[in-house]
Amino acid sequence: MSELQAQGNYIAQATNGSTAKVIIQGIQPDEYLRISKELGVTENAVKNFFKIIEEKEVPKEDWDATLRQIATRHKELLKRLDQFNVTVDEEIQELRLKAEEAINEGDYDNADKHLDEALERQMVCITNAEKELTNCKLSAPEMKADKGDLELIRINYKAATKLFKEAVELVPEGHELKKADYQLKWGDAARDAGLYTESQTALEQCLAIREKLLPKDDTDTATTLNNLAELYRTQGKYEEAEPLYKRSLGIRETKLGKDHPDLAQSLNNLAELYRTQGKYEEAEPLYKRSLGIRETKLGKDHPDLASSFNNLAALYKSQGKYEEAEPLYQRSLGIRETKLGKDHPDLASSLNNLAALYKSQGKYEEAEPLYQRSLGIYEKALGKDHPHVASSLNNLAGLYRSQGKYEEAEPLYQRSLGIRETKLGKDHPDLASSLNNLANLYRSQGKYEEAEPLYKRDLEITETALGKDHPSVATTLNNLANLYRSQGKYEEAEPLYQRSLGIRETKLGKDHPDLASSLNNLAALYKSQGKYEEADPLYKRDLEITEKALGKDHPSVATTLNNLANLYRSQGKYEEAEPLYQRSLGIRETKLGKDHPHVASSLNNLAGLYRSQGKYEEAEPLYQRSLGIRETKLGKDHPDLASSLNNLAALYKSQGKYEEAEPLYQRSLGIIETKLGKDHPDLASSLNNLAALYKSQGKYEEAEPLYQRSLGIIETKLGKDHPYYKHINKNYLMLIKRKNKKFPIIKKLPTT
């Protein structure tokens, strides 16, 4: 650790009138000289570095690294200005010397001015001095690049991108490697600015030149390969990225050795690609080797080692290996808390990741304080409108949505969306993610009209930013299709599901877990339509892929088994359904714990099968256990608890236990009305079920207004053509028929 880090790397600002005094926390102003000596620059330059950091609102955790980055670029620029003496004009040379002096003192504005003047003078030189044209042409792009470096120091990535591109365009023929240097700068700056297409153009051009002119194992080529591969991975171009990662890795291993930290980074990057593709067996040994190099070369408490632990843990979480993932997340968190401090954003990231693991396990009480602490650190360290704060808000909202706490979730999702729209722009992929999450919340609440335009805007942004065949587009298509399926708009849903499936099959491969998810959703659509023969092979293929990719005891396998069992139950194939339900229940109890909400779902479904078979004694304890889990884990007002109350009531109704059934139906209805609103389709279902109970008891007067209200909700939210409207209307007409038989209309006889 450097002296600067050891004594504090934060900035305190005290403002009096219009004069701001900037000091380092824990370091007195007279120690600027010591800091300047450590960084190898002048005292005035150090002070200007802090001004740049203040102007750019650099996150606190990045201040130390940013100081060093600025100092490095500062010294590199001075070195280039000192070395590059190819000039034909004394005035230009004088201006360059003035720029060098200004930079040495950190006076970048004057440096910029002198370089602009020199550039203007040099462009005249190019026009007028034919005999020294080459030298002039080399000087001009160099000064453009110098200005680009100035913008990087100022953290103005779009401005830097423009200048580096202009530098490339000014390089004369015969100096291709110099052009490649500028192309790499151009590509990297464009990537940082989020200009992916422009970045790809620059990096591909750079690679072509370096491959042609440099030795095959040059480390500069390895850097270009790695950077281009990272860009391809971001764009979802996985097939293009893989060979580049591999080639970069091979060069570094050959030139730098098998235990160099840069090799560890290459191993990690290739592993990340494989994890994204669901190639978990290929990813794991790479993560482990990267971790081993870092542990050996950097030490057991280095922050980069914490990143390796985190990445390996993320792999295990993807595989459902929660017991293996948890200690790695905890160790990563421990390193960061010890080495970086309790207020460091990287610690917030570790807290978030551990919370996400607990959420996957249904450990909501453990997850919530971690999410809240993560959010608090980000807000304190980065400010309340930083994109990382938006991500943290989104994650906490997701937890609340899982718990049915929709009122708590909505303002967090909306705040997250607002931050991203303001800070990242209206066409950023992260904004699309926020739109999707808020739409999912509205769909859960039955607010279909509010959800649809959000999904559509999400789709438009994602297609524009990432391309129409990116896996993220497949996700959005799937979610919009889910909305249409919920509304009974099956004709609109089917082509979206099919397009989503096609993208995933093409981009991710025929055995990726996300493809299995698409197969499951299309199968669910067909099941909703009663197309059981079309649904069956899709569910089976889903199961085959999931078992192969994740293992036969993964929670996702349990979900697929449950869905296939539901299909068989709908078809009356009870003997085929039962072992699937039981296996699903066994997996969930083993992997998630006996009190996980997903276990409650399995218990509920198996009980439903037994009720369909008239096995009431077997069904009742399962329904009761499911209800108990949901009440304990999700709370007394969660919509899933309402479902359990409804199902147990239905069992009692089947047994003629009307007195036991009625309070359960009423409590279920009350929860849904409170949590989801007075016009949610699930409320219509509850009204229908309570009405059916009253009808069975001959309480036609009590049943009739419930059926009418149920029909009104379905007509408003889903339309008269929805299958559920037809189902409830049939029940209502039967009620009217029975009521008229019991209370026939007595016509008034004519008087004589």
Steps between C-alpha positions, in 0.01 A plus 500: 500500500632846410551784745220684330260209556616442854441860608164544331383559146191709541430865428340740745361826365452817705334782311520865610338742258618402155830348604517123550786350695571139400698280739555129542329358807771426757769693305580864565541747213873524561529134411405558137873507435539150642211374288644666191831323565324166537314552172805649330332827397500860616302623798285720276425203278375304804267783592362506146452123510269552795312771314435257215378235744271751665360626167434149374347381829720193493367233743697501824616144465663591168688808622830329575499306173388808307780714649753244388335462159504877446861522620605218267331663200642836605856366505456302179377812326797701630735227386351498151516878476863489609596222261299608199722778367418452132387852414576747225386817663658676798166649597342156513789372708461793737127432533568132572753598767243733653246216495756274665564759771125546555445127524790467741315743729165331440369802306313295242283781372805702392662181371189442292519857372868471404443166329206648307723786389778259411256279312367796306852609415598146409206459263628812319842333493352191336348715230804722434808294583506231233855389569424413864145375444556162658629644824210743512251222438645296782494794735134582436352161602736490795357827625146373438586199712654726763170683517317169520715401795412830663132412464564157653666672795183708527287183461326634189477176304287618208726800441805272520341259252456779246859621538655154471294430190625826349856401590457174308375688198803732501768227505682495163557185299797291600443542872245223557617397846463858620150497355428174687608664827243773446237248389540311826455825692200584283341160552555494875366853545194421286431189708522705819257747344256218414551546124527130421475510121767767478717311748473185291607684185806647669612182678455280194709741294767508771511120515534470123804729496673340798442148371653601170805690629584359845630156599222248560569485873530872569330605824355811332310266272383303806362819653312585183357147477384512860338843468320406181381174657361691798309723261362199310385340825315817594332489160403135541738391224624199692629297206711794386628570853622151594789458253623849579505433874682173440759653274562787743539251781745293297721799421510614861578152624787472253646847547424573866505156657243268656464693824478862389206708632412606144461132415265465798288779353487324163395174668228684690369672186475174307327339798248784509422437135438132569280577800293736287456217250405249771823303442557450868736204474733698274481810720580345839863391442581838348360687799693272734826542312457879493429494874810289561728738312367802687526330837861403430621820336291765676439352843202355685342833585537690172183667363552325164481169685166613645379547141607144416313361800195699396508375141539136597216541749281645224571192291396270785184704558409462132535126546287495814803409712402735777705331771818537292418860402428643846848465659661648188271803508569538871877480451484756219298726727750452784799597287332810369380611843850452645704646215268764361296605802137488609390780266660381177273440197667165428382390844150610399532275196593203719208569734268512199628168364463320831150646536409371153615152604282514810205621291543201268481278807189672630694646793329834470567612857874446450500667160318824584754657740783418259319670212423798724860530618624474142264780396615716791867460409438586135296810587765622746800425281368584154204730550128433485474519120786270402421205266627257766236640734242430229614136486482471877149646506397255230630202699327602821180557304535150354517357851186687601321380187589138586347560843185650351588842642393679185443839663856499632644377169338747260665826620840328502456379142383847395792673670743255338347568160520877554868488591590290197301718261666815635857373537527249214258636244172389343655232280731319744455122548493545879198724462334224302562268793327742738202529266475121490511466878230760558289334231541164674374657822196644325428164336512333842244755617278446197575852373529379143437835334785657698733207433467470122650837393793443737575159346473647151734787580742252659491295179562803279799617705653152521464428129654836411788483747591132475352373175186303419657161570659575839406267789367799694250556218386140547435571868289806422303314233433223751373745762271680259366162390436411865293817529292407196453145631375641831247702301395199291648660186642170384536596134715801595704298750595202284720676237685685777572177687615338175726791409649499851563128472662542158739769622609294799547185294712689246703717736532279807485151354264204520588406858499836681277537810342817358387300197336256740316793653367604158383146431322496836320828432383397154381170647308690769327701225395183322378351829289811562344444158439131566759403237641225717665306218700807396594580859621154605816475280600856589484429873696178449771675298512771767555230763773329296694824446466611862614167641797492264606860560434534872484148639207281599460659842499866402200709613428585135457128433242491780310782327494316168390176667219691669386654171501169316305346789246784474455415132440133580255592775307719253479197273386272781828307488524479876734202513754680280465825693547372855865384480594827330338706776670287762842530336454876467412524867803291598742718305363819646505371857860383458640800313292785642396378842169369631353845564578664166203660316574277200454196725161644591416512128599135455293395801203696365524337157534148633202564728307623198572173324374301797184715514440432131521129582268531798785422742389763746680358802834508314434848363401683820832481694689610186275803453536586868878470492516713184282763666717498811821554303355789305355668808834470681735588214292747298272656758129502574406717203698350212309405182652151510349452847165596350550222246567248779189613691294467182628150428440369850152651486441323169596172665253559783232590246565173315446320833182694572668683792341830408539663840876435495530617139319833521739692735798380295345624175413830666849549641653414160273753332590767756876455446470522122275805512743675737826405330405487131209740481127487431536427128766228490412180311602295805232682696249392236613142558449534876156650452410213267618240753308650790192531279535132407503411870181697560344341193582154636324600823199633313581858608415641160439855618850516651661336194344712226668838575836325539470342153392834356792683653739228383369525145533879508867478595584243232309691232687821589848350538500210253195538276199282425700274270733385776451131596461593864213737425321218322565266793361741762207597279411132469500472879285810528243376248477171687434696818222699335347180369502340845372816662208520257410138571503564874324836473287483181363828376125510575318686230222731612160366387280739304213651697145437393 
